[in-house]
């Protein structure tokens, strides 16, 4: 999420304290030095979702007492401004637009979208990439309440009956 690596309150070209002393470019909108952010083996990808679906989905998890810990909805936290700045920066610095995957298209035809994505990043597509066992994931632990649908799912576009 671009909003977690961008600090709009700081001037462009600022780095996170953990990177103090590491040079970056003056137009870098993130707090990650350009040399780390734009390593040649990385193929930046933006997973996007139309605001008509993304905003209500986010807002429904932001209310007093929510298990997410977010007790209010702030539209600026959606990260659209940060995402746009990051996309433009990557395109300007690399000369290539990052890949864009539309969530709606991914859910409509996962096999087609994932196989096209794999081709674009140079990895072999396998059908088993589209499915998994439902389970609690340790990496979601710090984001309580945000990923329950994902943890209950068993594949791209497939949801448990309780979340349909």
C-alpha positions in Angstrom: 0.0 0.0 0.0 1.6 3.2 -1.2 0.2 5.2 1.7 2.4 3.2 4.1 5.7 4.1 2.3 4.8 7.7 1.5 4.7 10.5 4.0 2.8 13.5 2.5 3.9 15.7 5.4 7.6 15.4 4.4 9.2 16.9 1.3 10.0 14.7 -1.7 13.3 12.9 -1.3 13.0 12.3 2.5 13.9 8.8 3.7 12.7 6.8 6.7 14.9 7.0 9.9 16.0 3.4 9.2 17.5 4.6 5.9 19.2 7.8 7.3 22.3 8.5 5.4 21.2 6.5 2.3 21.0 8.8 -0.7 17.8 9.0 -2.7 16.5 11.1 -5.6 14.9 14.5 -4.9 11.7 13.5 -6.6 11.1 10.2 -4.8 7.7 10.4 -3.1 8.4 7.4 -0.8 10.5 7.1 2.4 12.4 4.2 0.7 15.6 5.3 -1.1 15.4 5.1 -4.9 18.2 2.5 -5.1 16.2 0.1 -2.9 12.8 0.9 -4.4 13.8 0.6 -8.0 16.1 -2.5 -8.0 16.2 -3.9 -11.5 14.8 -7.3 -10.6 11.6 -5.8 -9.2 8.6 -5.6 -11.4 6.3 -3.1 -9.7 2.6 -4.0 -9.8 -0.4 -2.0 -8.8 -3.5 -4.0 -7.8 -6.4 -1.6 -8.2 -10.0 -1.6 -7.3 -12.7 0.8 -8.5 -13.6 3.3 -5.8 -17.3 2.4 -6.0 -16.3 -0.9 -4.4 -13.1 0.0 -2.5 -14.4 2.9 -0.6 -17.5 1.2 0.9 -15.4 -1.9 1.7 -12.9 0.2 3.6 -15.5 2.4 5.3 -17.4 -0.7 6.6 -14.4 -1.6 8.7 -13.9 1.9 10.2 -16.4 2.7 13.0 -16.2 3.2 16.8 -15.4 -0.2 18.3 -14.4 -1.9 15.0 -12.1 -4.9 15.5 -9.7 -3.2 13.0 -9.0 -0.5 15.5 -10.0 2.1 13.0 -12.8 4.0 14.7 -13.5 6.6 12.0 -13.5 6.7 8.2 -11.1 9.2 6.6 -11.2 9.3 2.8 -7.6 10.5 2.6 -6.5 7.2 4.1 -7.6 5.4 1.0 -4.2 6.1 -0.5 -5.2 7.3 -4.0 -2.9 10.3 -4.0 0.0 8.3 -2.7 -0.6 5.5 -5.3 -0.7 8.0 -8.2 2.5 9.7 -7.1 4.3 6.3 -6.7 3.0 5.1 -10.1 4.2 8.3 -11.8 7.6 8.2 -10.1 8.2 4.6 -11.1 7.2 5.3 -14.7 9.4 8.5 -14.9 12.4 6.8 -13.3 12.3 3.5 -15.1 10.8 4.6 -18.5 8.2 1.8 -18.1 4.7 2.0 -16.6 4.3 -0.4 -13.7 1.9 -3.4 -14.3 -1.7 -2.8 -13.3 -4.0 -5.6 -12.3 -7.7 -4.7 -11.9 -9.2 -6.6 -9.0 -12.6 -6.9 -10.7 -11.0 -8.5 -13.8 -8.9 -10.8 -11.6 -12.0 -12.1 -9.8 -14.0 -12.5 -13.1 -11.3 -14.6 -14.8 -8.5 -15.5 -12.4 -6.8 -18.0 -14.7 -6.5 -15.5 -17.6 -5.3 -12.6 -15.5 -2.8 -14.6 -13.4 -1.4 -16.4 -16.5 -1.0 -13.0 -18.2 0.6 -11.6 -15.1 3.1 -14.5 -14.9 4.0 -14.0 -18.5 4.6 -10.3 -17.9 6.9 -10.9 -15.0 8.7 -13.9 -16.5 7.5 -16.8 -14.3 5.7 -20.0 -15.3 2.0 -20.1 -14.6 0.6 -23.0 -12.6 -3.1 -23.6 -11.9 -2.3 -24.3 -8.2 -1.4 -20.6 -7.9 -5.2 -19.9 -7.9 -6.1 -22.0 -4.8 -5.0 -22.5 -1.2 -6.3 -23.9 2.1 -8.3 -21.5 4.2 -6.4 -20.7 7.4 -5.4 -17.9 9.6 -2.2 -16.3 8.3 0.5 -15.1 10.7 1.3 -12.2 8.4 -2.2 -10.8 8.8 -2.0 -10.8 12.6 -1.1 -7.2 13.0 -4.1 -6.2 10.7 -6.9 -7.8 12.8 -10.3 -7.6 11.1 -9.0 -6.5 7.7 -8.3 -9.9 6.1 -11.0 -12.2 7.4 -12.5 -12.8 4.0 -9.0 -13.7 2.6 -8.3 -16.1 5.5 -11.7 -17.9 4.9 -11.2 -18.1 1.1 -9.8 -21.1 -0.8 -8.8 -19.4 -4.0 -8.9 -16.4 -6.2 -12.6 -15.4 -6.6 -13.8 -18.0 -4.2 -15.2 -17.0 -0.8 -16.5 -19.0 2.0 -20.3 -19.2 2.3 -20.2 -17.0 5.4 -18.6 -14.2 3.5 -20.4 -14.4 0.2 
